[in-house]
Amino acid sequence: MQCSDERKCKVTVLQERIFIIIIACVLDLIFGDPHWLWHPVQGMGWLIDHVEAWMRKWFRIREERDTDIRKKQVAGTFTVVIVITVSLLVAAGILYGCNRIHHTLYLVVAIWMSYQMLAACSLRRESMKVCKALEAGDVEQARTAVSMIVGRDTASLTEEGIAKAAVETVAENTSDGVIAPLFYMFLFGPVGAWVYKAINTMDSMLGYKNDKYMYFGRFAARLDDVVNFIPARISAYLMIAAAFIGGRQFDGRNAYRIFKRDRFNHASPNSAQTESVCAGALRVQLAGDAVYFGKLVKKKYIGDGLREIEYEDIKRANRLMYITAFLCELLSVAVMSLVLILL
């Protein structure tokens, strides 16, 4: 895109970003992530795996006998820096190359790249597999389905535990999978969303508090906390608004009350932000102790449990997530339109 006038150039960039975000959101809501289509996160996962292996080999880290904490932290930091750099260069390089060929090609690819970073439809689709299995009374299938979307051990989960795990995942990923990518897309375009997703993927792969990753994955986990700090809080307040306008099935006042009280009842500074709103809106209790890699992890409860959780709450959580996503998209477009007017 050639532009000699700085003001006109800024206006054009903003107009295109609005267009890209709107179309990307529509595509995500309609299609989600088709299983037959290669997804960039697969490439990010491959990159993270290989860079981790290279760093462990380069720094000669042998987990079973290596007690050098500093060495693990440095290797993990190098892993994060390399993955972010490669992700940024690949995303920017693709868009730059497409723009050199033709600006229309750039717009098409920018829309595709942005659409691939959003996960509202896929989150709903995968969580509804859990809901449908519970509705059919197939607890084993429900355990299998929920194991695809949570990190905890699911073999011993009851029907209530399965439903709770699915609701928690929808609530937490409203921020991680929808609002946060939109936030960085709004600020930095498709490249921003790609870099965010690379950081988020590293956290999901390296951010465990076990012997292997306690120190190696610490920088990845801390960086994920930083980049999600603002989006998580935006998500929470938008979800509170969604609870007020979403109908009688949600309790907006209780959503705000539980948010103010329980928003830090999690090891992560961000995860309980939306989980607390969802728990309050549904009038159920989330979180509590869970098993990870065979070990019981003590966790605080979120919410009051004014009624028992049920599989229908998975549908309600998804509805809350969709309204929240719509409000965020509306807010993003409104802010950029206001900037356009002021320019």
Secondary structure as UniProt FT lines:
FT   HELIX           6..31
FT   TURN            35..36
FT   HELIX           40..58
FT   TURN            59..60
FT   TURN            63..65
FT   HELIX           69..101
FT   HELIX           103..116
FT   HELIX           120..135
FT   TURN            136..137
FT   HELIX           139..147
FT   TURN            148..149
FT   TURN            155..156
FT   HELIX           159..174
FT   HELIX           175..179
FT   HELIX           180..206
FT   TURN            211..217
FT   HELIX           218..245
FT   TURN            248..249
FT   HELIX           252..262
FT   TURN            263..264
FT   TURN            269..270
FT   HELIX           271..282
FT   STRAND          286..287
FT   STRAND          290..292
FT   TURN            293..294
FT   STRAND          295..297
FT   STRAND          301..302
FT   HELIX           312..342
//
